[in-house]
């Protein structure tokens, strides 16, 4: 009976250790996924900022072009 109890306790400790190991691996994987998501979000934000800058520059060019056209029309 004592052997059975010892084997059972050993089995339980082994099972708990496996669960803890699996949980640690899941947490590690989750952390890596979250880091990857954060990097993607950061890259997306930088791309959006670049697009906004391009749009701003384009708007300034269009405004300058309109002013030139207006000035040219006045000269004619």
N, CA, C and O atoms as a MOPAC input file, in Angstrom:
PM7 MOZYME 1SCF
protein

 N      0.82600 1    -1.19500 1     0.00000 1
 C      0.00000 1     0.00000 1     0.00000 1
 C      0.86900 1     1.25800 1     0.00000 1
 O      0.55900 1     2.23700 1    -0.67800 1
 N      1.97000 1     1.21900 1     0.77400 1
 C      2.86500 1     2.37800 1     0.85300 1
 C      3.49200 1     2.66000 1    -0.50700 1
 O      3.64400 1     3.81700 1    -0.89900 1
 N      3.85300 1     1.60200 1    -1.22300 1
 C      4.43500 1     1.76600 1    -2.55600 1
 C      3.43200 1     2.44500 1    -3.47900 1
 O      3.77800 1     3.34200 1    -4.24700 1
 N      2.18800 1     2.00200 1    -3.38800 1
 C      1.13500 1     2.59500 1    -4.21300 1
 C      0.99400 1     4.08400 1    -3.91900 1
 O      0.87100 1     4.89300 1    -4.83900 1
 N      1.01200 1     4.44000 1    -2.65100 1
 C      0.89400 1     5.84500 1    -2.25300 1
 C      2.09700 1     6.63800 1    -2.76600 1
 O      1.93700 1     7.74600 1    -3.27800 1
 N      3.27700 1     6.08500 1    -2.63400 1
 C      4.49000 1     6.75900 1    -3.11800 1
 C      4.43800 1     6.95700 1    -4.63000 1
 O      4.78300 1     8.02300 1    -5.14000 1
 N      3.99800 1     5.91200 1    -5.34000 1
 C      3.88900 1     6.02600 1    -6.79500 1
 C      2.84900 1     7.08000 1    -7.17100 1
 O      3.05300 1     7.85300 1    -8.10800 1
 N      1.74800 1     7.10900 1    -6.44600 1
 C      0.68800 1     8.08000 1    -6.71800 1
 C      1.18200 1     9.50400 1    -6.47600 1
 O      0.93200 1    10.40200 1    -7.28100 1
 N      1.88100 1     9.70100 1    -5.36600 1
 C      2.41700 1    11.03400 1    -5.04200 1
 C      3.44100 1    11.45600 1    -6.10400 1
 O      3.44700 1    12.59900 1    -6.56000 1
 N      4.29400 1    10.52000 1    -6.48100 1
 C      5.28400 1    10.80500 1    -7.52900 1
 C      4.58600 1    11.17300 1    -8.83300 1
 O      4.97200 1    12.13200 1    -9.50000 1
 N      3.56400 1    10.41300 1    -9.19300 1
 C      2.79100 1    10.68900 1   -10.40600 1
 C      2.18300 1    12.08300 1   -10.34600 1
 O      2.23300 1    12.83900 1   -11.31700 1
 N      1.60500 1    12.41300 1    -9.19000 1
 C      0.96400 1    13.73700 1    -9.03800 1
 C      1.99100 1    14.85700 1    -9.17900 1
 O      1.73900 1    15.84500 1    -9.86800 1
 N      3.13700 1    14.71000 1    -8.53600 1
 C      4.17900 1    15.74800 1    -8.63300 1
 C      4.68200 1    15.87300 1   -10.07600 1
 O      4.93200 1    16.97400 1   -10.56800 1
 N      4.82400 1    14.72700 1   -10.73900 1
 C      5.25100 1    14.74300 1   -12.13500 1
 C      4.21000 1    15.45000 1   -13.00100 1
 O      4.54900 1    16.25700 1   -13.86600 1
 N      2.94900 1    15.13700 1   -12.75600 1
 C      1.85900 1    15.76100 1   -13.50500 1
 C      1.83200 1    17.26600 1   -13.27100 1
 O      1.68400 1    18.03800 1   -14.21800 1
 N      1.97200 1    17.68600 1   -12.02400 1
 C      1.99500 1    19.11600 1   -11.69700 1
 C      3.17800 1    19.79000 1   -12.38300 1
 O      3.03900 1    20.88900 1   -12.92000 1
 N      4.32900 1    19.14400 1   -12.37000 1
 C      5.52400 1    19.70300 1   -13.01700 1
 C      5.30100 1    19.84800 1   -14.52000 1
 O      5.70200 1    20.85200 1   -15.10800 1
 N      4.66800 1    18.86200 1   -15.14500 1
 C      4.38200 1    18.94700 1   -16.58400 1
 C      3.41900 1    20.09700 1   -16.87900 1
 O      3.60700 1    20.84600 1   -17.83800 1
 N      2.40300 1    20.22500 1   -16.05800 1
 C      1.42700 1    21.30700 1   -16.24800 1
 C      2.11800 1    22.66200 1   -16.09700 1
 O      1.88300 1    23.57300 1   -16.89100 1
 N      2.97100 1    22.79400 1   -15.07500 1
 C      3.68200 1    24.05400 1   -14.87300 1
 C      4.61200 1    24.35100 1   -16.04200 1
 O      4.72700 1    25.49800 1   -16.47400 1
 N      5.27000 1    23.32400 1   -16.55100 1
 C      6.16300 1    23.49600 1   -17.69700 1
 C      5.37600 1    23.93000 1   -18.92700 1
 O      5.78500 1    24.84200 1   -19.64500 1
 N      4.25800 1    23.27800 1   -19.16400 1
 C      3.41400 1    23.63800 1   -20.30700 1
 C      2.88200 1    25.05800 1   -20.15700 1
 O      2.85400 1    25.82000 1   -21.12300 1
 N      2.46400 1    25.40800 1   -18.95500 1
 C      1.96300 1    26.76000 1   -18.69000 1
 C      3.05300 1    27.79500 1   -18.95700 1
 O      2.78700 1    28.84400 1   -19.54400 1
 N      4.26500 1    27.50300 1   -18.52900 1
 C      5.38800 1    28.42200 1   -18.76100 1
 C      5.65300 1    28.58400 1   -20.24700 1
 O      5.91500 1    29.69300 1   -20.71300 1
 N      5.58800 1    27.48800 1   -21.00100 1
 C      5.79500 1    27.56600 1   -22.46000 1
 C      4.69300 1    28.38700 1   -23.12500 1
 O      4.96000 1    29.18700 1   -24.02200 1
 N      3.46100 1    28.18500 1   -22.68200 1
 C      2.33700 1    28.95700 1   -23.23000 1
 C      2.52900 1    30.44100 1   -22.93100 1
 O      2.31200 1    31.28300 1   -23.80300 1
 N      2.93400 1    30.76700 1   -21.70100 1
 C      3.15200 1    32.16400 1   -21.33800 1
 C      4.28000 1    32.77900 1   -22.16000 1
 O      4.19200 1    33.93300 1   -22.58000 1
 N      5.32600 1    32.01400 1   -22.38600 1
 C      6.44500 1    32.49000 1   -23.19200 1
 C      6.00000 1    32.74500 1   -24.62800 1
 O      6.33800 1    33.77300 1   -25.21600 1
 N      5.25000 1    31.81700 1   -25.18000 1
 C      4.73600 1    31.97200 1   -26.54600 1
 C      3.80800 1    33.17200 1   -26.63600 1
 O      3.87100 1    33.94100 1   -27.59600 1
 N      2.95100 1    33.33300 1   -25.64200 1
 C      2.03300 1    34.47700 1   -25.60900 1
 C      2.80300 1    35.78500 1   -25.56700 1
 O      2.44500 1    36.74400 1   -26.25100 1
 N      3.85400 1    35.82900 1   -24.76800 1
 C      4.67600 1    37.04300 1   -24.67900 1
 C      5.33700 1    37.34500 1   -26.01800 1
 O      5.40400 1    38.50400 1   -26.42800 1
 N      5.82800 1    36.30800 1   -26.70500 1
 C      6.44600 1    36.52000 1   -28.02200 1
 C      5.42800 1    37.01400 1   -29.03500 1
 O      5.73200 1    37.88300 1   -29.85100 1
 N      4.22600 1    36.46700 1   -28.98600 1
 C      3.15700 1    36.90900 1   -29.89500 1
 C      2.81100 1    38.37400 1   -29.61600 1
 O      2.65400 1    39.16700 1   -30.54400 1
 N      2.69400 1    38.72800 1   -28.32800 1
 C      2.37900 1    40.10900 1   -27.97100 1
 C      3.47500 1    41.05800 1   -28.44000 1
 O      3.18400 1    42.16300 1   -28.89900 1
 N      4.73200 1    40.63800 1   -28.32700 1
 C      5.84300 1    41.45900 1   -28.79200 1
 C      5.77000 1    41.64000 1   -30.30500 1
 O      5.99200 1    42.73900 1   -30.81300 1
 N      5.46200 1    40.56600 1   -31.01900 1
 C      5.32800 1    40.65200 1   -32.47100 1
 C      4.19000 1    41.59600 1   -32.85200 1
 O      4.32900 1    42.40300 1   -33.77200 1
 N      3.07100 1    41.49600 1   -32.14800 1
 C      1.93200 1    42.38400 1   -32.41300 1
 C      2.32900 1    43.83500 1   -32.16100 1
 O      1.98300 1    44.71900 1   -32.94400 1
 N      3.05300 1    44.08100 1   -31.07100 1
 C      3.50000 1    45.44100 1   -30.76100 1
 C      4.42300 1    45.97700 1   -31.85100 1
 O      4.32700 1    47.14600 1   -32.22700 1
 N      5.30500 1    45.13800 1   -32.35300 1
 C      6.20000 1    45.55300 1   -33.44300 1
 C      5.41100 1    45.88600 1   -34.70200 1
 O      5.69000 1    46.87900 1   -35.37400 1
 N      4.42300 1    45.04800 1   -35.02000 1
 C      3.58200 1    45.29600 1   -36.19400 1
 C      2.82700 1    46.61600 1   -36.02900 1
 O      2.73800 1    47.40800 1   -36.96700 1
 N      2.28400 1    46.84700 1   -34.82700 1
 C      1.56000 1    48.09600 1   -34.57600 1
 C      2.47800 1    49.29900 1   -34.70700 1
 O      2.08300 1    50.33400 1   -35.24300 1
 N      3.69600 1    49.16200 1   -34.21800 1
 C      4.67200 1    50.24600 1   -34.32700 1
 C      5.00500 1    50.53300 1   -35.78300 1
 O      5.05800 1    51.69000 1   -36.20200 1
 N      5.22800 1    49.47300 1   -36.55000 1
 C      5.52400 1    49.63400 1   -37.97300 1
 C      4.34300 1    50.26800 1   -38.69500 1
 O      4.52300 1    51.14800 1   -39.53700 1
 N      3.14200 1    49.82500 1   -38.36800 1
 C      1.93000 1    50.38500 1   -38.97500 1
 C      1.81600 1    51.86600 1   -38.66200 1
 O      1.47600 1    52.66300 1   -39.53600 1
 N      2.09600 1    52.23800 1   -37.42900 1
 C      2.03200 1    53.65000 1   -37.04500 1
 C      3.05300 1    54.47500 1   -37.82200 1
 O      2.75100 1    55.58700 1   -38.25700 1
 N      4.25800 1    53.93700 1   -37.99700 1
 C      5.28200 1    54.65900 1   -38.77200 1
 C      4.85900 1    54.81300 1   -40.23000 1
 O      5.07400 1    55.86300 1   -40.83500 1
 N      4.25800 1    53.76700 1   -40.79000 1
 C      3.77500 1    53.83800 1   -42.17300 1
 C      2.67400 1    54.89800 1   -42.29000 1
 O      2.66900 1    55.69500 1   -43.22800 1
 N      1.74000 1    54.90100 1   -41.32800 1
 C      0.66100 1    55.88600 1   -41.34600 1
 C      1.20700 1    57.29900 1   -41.23500 1
 O      0.71200 1    58.20800 1   -41.90100 1
 N      2.21900 1    57.49400 1   -40.40500 1
 C      2.84200 1    58.80300 1   -40.27300 1
 C      3.49200 1    59.22000 1   -41.59500 1
 O      3.37200 1    60.37200 1   -42.01200 1
 N      4.17000 1    58.29500 1   -42.24400 1
 C      4.79400 1    58.59300 1   -43.53800 1
 C      3.73000 1    58.96000 1   -44.57400 1
 O      3.91200 1    59.90100 1   -45.34600 1
 N      2.63800 1    58.22800 1   -44.59000 1
 C      1.54100 1    58.52800 1   -45.52100 1
 C      0.98400 1    59.92300 1   -45.24100 1
 O      0.73100 1    60.69100 1   -46.16900 1
 N      0.79400 1    60.24700 1   -43.95600 1
 C      0.28200 1    61.57000 1   -43.59900 1
 C      1.23700 1    62.66800 1   -44.05200 1
 O      0.79500 1    63.71400 1   -44.52600 1
 N      2.52100 1    62.44400 1   -43.91300 1
 C      3.51100 1    63.42600 1   -44.37000 1
 C      3.45600 1    63.59200 1   -45.88300 1
 O      3.51700 1    64.71200 1   -46.39200 1
 N      3.34000 1    62.48300 1   -46.59800 1
 C      3.24000 1    62.54200 1   -48.06300 1
 C      1.98100 1    63.31500 1   -48.46600 1
 O      2.02200 1    64.14800 1   -49.37100 1
 N      0.86900 1    63.03500 1   -47.79200 1
 C     -0.38300 1    63.72800 1   -48.10300 1
 C     -0.25200 1    65.22300 1   -47.82300 1
 O     -0.74100 1    66.05000 1   -48.59400 1
 N      0.40200 1    65.56300 1   -46.72700 1
 C      0.61700 1    66.97100 1   -46.39000 1
 C      1.47600 1    67.65200 1   -47.45000 1
 O      1.16400 1    68.75800 1   -47.89300 1
 N      2.54700 1    66.99500 1   -47.85100 1
 C      3.42200 1    67.55000 1   -48.89300 1
 C      2.66100 1    67.71300 1   -50.20500 1
 O      2.78600 1    68.73100 1   -50.88600 1
 N      1.87100 1    66.69800 1   -50.54800 1
 C      1.06400 1    66.76400 1   -51.77600 1
 C      0.09900 1    67.94100 1   -51.71700 1
 O     -0.06100 1    68.66300 1   -52.70200 1
 N     -0.54100 1    68.13800 1   -50.57400 1
 C     -1.47200 1    69.25800 1   -50.42300 1
 C     -0.74500 1    70.59200 1   -50.58100 1
 O     -1.27700 1    71.51000 1   -51.20500 1
 N      0.45600 1    70.71300 1   -50.02900 1
 C      1.23200 1    71.95800 1   -50.16600 1
 C      1.61400 1    72.19900 1   -51.62400 1
 O      1.56000 1    73.32900 1   -52.11000 1
 N      2.00200 1    71.12500 1   -52.31700 1
 C      2.35100 1    71.23900 1   -53.73700 1
 C      1.12700 1    71.69000 1   -54.53500 1
 O      1.22300 1    72.56200 1   -55.40000 1
 N     -0.01800 1    71.08900 1   -54.23600 1
 C     -1.24500 1    71.46400 1   -54.94700 1
 C     -1.60000 1    72.92800 1   -54.68000 1
 O     -2.02100 1    73.64500 1   -55.58700 1
 N     -1.42900 1    73.36300 1   -53.43700 1
 C     -1.70700 1    74.75600 1   -53.09300 1
 C     -0.76400 1    75.69300 1   -53.84400 1
 O     -1.18900 1    76.71300 1   -54.38600 1
 N      0.50300 1    75.33900 1   -53.86800 1
 C      1.48900 1    76.15600 1   -54.59400 1
 C      1.16300 1    76.18600 1   -56.08100 1
 O      1.25200 1    77.23600 1   -56.71700 1
 N      0.78700 1    75.04600 1   -56.63300 1
 C      0.41400 1    74.97500 1   -58.05200 1
 C     -0.79000 1    75.87000 1   -58.32800 1
 O     -0.81700 1    76.59300 1   -59.32400 1
 N     -1.77200 1    75.82000 1   -57.45300 1
 C     -2.97000 1    76.67000 1   -57.62200 1
 C     -2.59300 1    78.14000 1   -57.56200 1
 O     -3.12000 1    78.93600 1   -58.33900 1
 N     -1.70500 1    78.52000 1   -56.66800 1
 C     -1.26200 1    79.91800 1   -56.57400 1
 C     -0.53000 1    80.35400 1   -57.84400 1
 O     -0.73400 1    81.46000 1   -58.34400 1
 N      0.32500 1    79.46500 1   -58.35600 1
 C      1.04900 1    79.76800 1   -59.59000 1
 C      0.06200 1    79.95000 1   -60.74500 1
 O      0.18800 1    80.87700 1   -61.54500 1
 N     -0.92700 1    79.04300 1   -60.81700 1
 C     -1.92400 1    79.14300 1   -61.88000 1
 C     -2.73100 1    80.44000 1   -61.76400 1
 O     -3.03800 1    81.07900 1   -62.77000 1
 N     -3.06600 1    80.81800 1   -60.54100 1
 C     -3.80500 1    82.06000 1   -60.31300 1
 C     -2.95700 1    83.26700 1   -60.73000 1
 O     -3.44200 1    84.17800 1   -61.40000 1
 N     -1.70300 1    83.25600 1   -60.32700 1
 C     -0.79800 1    84.34400 1   -60.70300 1
 C     -0.64000 1    84.39900 1   -62.22100 1
 O     -0.66200 1    85.48400 1   -62.80200 1
 N     -0.48300 1    83.25600 1   -62.86300 1
 C     -0.34500 1    83.21100 1   -64.31500 1
 C     -1.60000 1    83.74900 1   -64.99200 1
 O     -1.51900 1    84.49600 1   -65.96800 1
 N     -2.74900 1    83.36800 1   -64.47000 1
 C     -4.02100 1    83.85400 1   -65.04400 1
 C     -4.14200 1    85.36100 1   -64.90400 1
 O     -4.67000 1    86.01600 1   -65.80200 1
 N     -3.67200 1    85.92600 1   -63.81200 1
 C     -3.72000 1    87.37100 1   -63.59600 1
 C     -2.78700 1    88.10900 1   -64.54800 1
 O     -3.09700 1    89.20600 1   -65.01200 1
 N     -1.64200 1    87.49700 1   -64.83300 1
 C     -0.66300 1    88.12400 1   -65.71000 1
 C     -1.20100 1    88.17300 1   -67.15100 1
 O     -0.97400 1    89.14400 1   -67.87300 1
 N     -1.91000 1    87.12500 1   -67.55400 1
 C     -2.42500 1    87.08000 1   -68.92700 1
 C     -3.48700 1    88.12700 1   -69.04700 1
 O     -4.07800 1    88.28800 1   -70.11600 1

